[in-house]
Every structure is written in structure tokens, then in C-alpha cells.
Amino acid sequence: MIQCASGNATTIGLMLSGGLDSALLLMKLVQDGYRVQPFYVAAGCQWEIEERAAIDRLLADLSSLDVSPIVDFAMPSEDLYGCHWSLTGLDVPDETTADEAVFLPGRNPLLLLKPALWCGTHGIGQLAVATLADNPFPDATSEFCRHFQAVIEIATGKPLEIVRPFAEKRKAEILSLEFGSAHQLTFSCLDPQNGLHCGGCNKCAERNRALQTLPGGDPTQYANASLVSFD
């Protein structure tokens, strides 16, 4: 059973997206005795309403734990990405595409910037991200994190460490940790349909494959259940 952190717990920042990985990292950090300061950054992507709603459900469910109120930031990306599928919802990568198909150049530094600066100006020395071992993107590597945190330290004059507790684990491994049923409150889909996971995109396939490894299988309600035929 997860215990609340003590009154003198160290505060750690957390990039909380509403998806499986960051939700489970939230649980782990609390379990490890941290007080968690979550951040959400809206960039204009078409799935953000559902993500943010999932975060509200998750935090309401965890209201007895030592988690600070979430801090929301806006980092609009329309001027950068233009008519990209992440903004328009057109030609969304489906379950047959490789993970590289969902790469948004520079997305991580954009999302990290304001939370990192906030940590630096509020006395928080660590910012956690839920990067997994099989993340193929160049802005999710240890090298990127080292350089990014160095820039933030120069900008704020305060030390900051980007921590990646799941960096050596895959999704099925973190789901095997004993964090209760928090995963059922999460949302991870590129093409939401009436508030539901679409059942046909790259992220739904990734989610389904991971959750199928649990004893009870995948409890997610998909808008197009017939499309969920991932192995």
C-alpha cells in the first residue's frame, strides 16, 4: 500500500501528461517518499483536452497523497508545426507505423522549458520525466538531458537535475510494479473520438500491447473496438 510522504519530504517536479508512463511515475515518486509537484504543458495538440481530463481524474483519485496542485503552462506550437497531423488530426499515424512516425522535432525542450524554469525559481532541484528504455527520440536521451539542465542552470543560476527513473525499463515492466489501478484513469491516444481512445492509432496500439500483459488484460474503452486487434 502506498503511504503519504512525510511532512519534511523533498519536493520533486514531474512532467505529467495524463498517459500511462507519467501516471505510474507519479505513483512511484510518492511511494519513494517525495512530495510531487506536477506540471502540464498545453502545446495545441488535438488530444490535450482528453489528457487534461485524465490528469484531473488521476489527481482526484490520489487526493490523499502528497501531491501539490498541478501547475499548467501554455507553449503553443502552431507557429512551429503548422498543418502537422498533431494539430489538425489528419493522417494520424496508425497502429502499423513505427514509433519514429510520431516524432515532433524539438517537442521535449518546448515542453520542459517552462517547468524547468519554474523549478529553478521555486527552489526545486529535480524535474522527473517518464522516459522509457525504448524511447527512440533524440530529445529523450541522457545526453540531451545533461545539456538541457546545464542551460537551465546557467539561465537561473540554480542547479536542476532532469531525472529519468524509468529510463532502463519498458512499458510492460513499469506496469508490473504495484501501483494499484491508476493506469485505468490515464489517456494516451493521438486521435480521440468523443472523449474515448480511438483504437486505431500508434499510441492506442502501444497502450493495448502493454495493458494486455496485465492479468486482467486491457480495460480501456476504445471508440472503434473492432480496430483493436493488436498482437
N, C-alpha and C positions, 0 to 999 in steps of 0.2 A: 504494500500500500504506500502511495506517495504521501510524504509528510510535508507540511508547510515549512518554509525556510525560517530560521530563527531571526530575531529582531536585528541582529548585527550582521545579517547576510550581506555579502558583496553583490552589488548590482552589476548585471551584465546586459548589454543591449542585444537585441535579437531582430534580425530581418524576418518578419512573419508574413508569409504570403497567403495563408489560408489553405495551402496544399499539405499533402501528407508529410513531406520531409521536415518542413519548418514547424509543423504542429508537434511532431514527435520530438524534435529538438527542444521545443519549449518544455515538454514534459521531462525530458532528461535533465535540462538545466535546473528546473525546480527540484527534481529528485536529488541532484548533486548539491543542493543547498544554496543556490543562487536566488537572489531577487531579480526577476526578469523585467526589463524594460523593452516591450515590443514596439516595432516600427512597421508601418505600411506605407509604401510609396506608390501613388497612382501615376501612371505614365500615359493613360489614354487608351490602353488596350481593351479589346471588346469583352474580356472576361472579368474585368475588375469589379463590377457590381456583385457578381456571384462570389468572387474571392472575399470581398469585404464582408459580405453577409456571413460567410463561413467563419471568418475571424470572430465576428460578434457572437455566433453560436458557441464557438470554442471557448472564448473568454468568459462567457456567461456560465458555461458548464464548469469552468475552472475557477470560479469566483472565490472559492475558499483558499486558493493557493496564493503564494506570494508573487503576484504578477501585477505590475503597475499599469495604470490606464494606457492604452495604446496611443502613440503619437503618430498622426497622419501627416504625410507630406505629399505635395504635388510636384511632379517632374515631367511636364507634358513633352511628348516626343513626336507629335505630328509634324513639326517643322523639320525634324531629322529624318523620319522614316517615310513620310509622305503617304502614298497609297499602298502601304505594306499590308499583307494579309492580317497581321496582328491588330491593325486599326480598322480595317474595312470588313473583315470576316469573309473575304472572298478567297477561294483556293486555299483553304486551311490545310496544312499537312495532315494526311490521314494516317491510319494505323500501319500502312505499308512503308511509310517514309522512315529514313534513318533519323537519329536524334539531331544530326547536323542540320536537318531541314528546318528546325525551329530556332536556329541561332539568330539572335538580334545583335548586330555588332555594337559593342560598347554598352549593352544594357546593364551589366553589373556595375560598372563605375557610375553610371547615371543613377541607379537605384541606391547605391551605397553612399553617395556623396553627402546628402543632407543628414541621414542618420549618423554618419561618421563625424560630421561637423558638430551635430547636436551632442554626441557623446563627449567630444573634445571640450565643449564649452559647458558641460554639466558634470564634469568630474567622473565620467565613466570610462574606464581604461580598456574595456574589451567589447567588441561587437561580434556576435556569433552569426554565422551563415550555415545553412544546411546543405552544403555541397557534398555530393556523394562521390564514391571512388570512380564510377563510370561516367562522370560528367565530362563531355568531350570538348568543352569550350575553353578558349584561351584566357578568358577573363574570370575563370574559376580556379585557376592553378595557384599553388603556393607561391610561385614567383610573382604572379600578379598581385596577390595579397601583400607580399612583402613590400613591393614598390608602392602600392596604393597607400598602405598605412604610413610609409615614410613621408609621402606627400602630405597626408593629413597632419602628421606630427609637425612638419615644417609650417603648415598653414595656421595651426592653432597653438603651437608651442607646447602641446600636451601629448604625452605618449598614448598611443592607441594600438591595440593588437586585434587583428582580424582573426578570429578563431574558427576552426572547422572541425568540430568534434566527430562528424560523420565522414570525414574525408577518406577513410580507409574502409568504409562499409558500403554495401549495395542496398538497394531499397528493401529487398526481402529480408536482409539482416536486421535493419532497424525496425521492421515490422515485428520481428520475433522478440524484441525487447518488451518487457512487461509494463506497458504504459496504458493499460486499460483499453477503452473503446474510443479514444479520441479520434482515431482515423475515420470513424463514421461521420464526423462532423465537418470533415475537410472538403475542399473543392479543388480539382485540378483538371481543367478542360480548356481547350483552345476555342471551342465553338459552342458555347452554352445555348441550350434550347429551352426557353420558358423556365429558366432557373435550374434546369437539370443538366447533368453531364450529357454530352451529345451521344456518346457511344461509338463514335467513328473516327475521332482524331488521334493524333500521335500521343497526346497526354492521356487520353482515356485508355488507350492500349497499354501504355506503361503502367497506369494505375491498376487496371484489371489484372495484368500479369502478376503484379506484386501482391495484390489482395487475394488472389486465388491460392497463394501459398499458405494462407491462414486456415486453421481448422474449419472455420465456418464459411470459407470462401469469400467472395466479393459481395458485400451488402449494398453496393451503390445502385441507385435507381438511375438508369440511363434512358434518355428520351427515345432512342432508337435501339431497343433491346435486341432486335434482330441483327444489328451490326456488331454486337459484342460477341465475336466468335474467335477471339484471340487465343492462341495456344500458350 
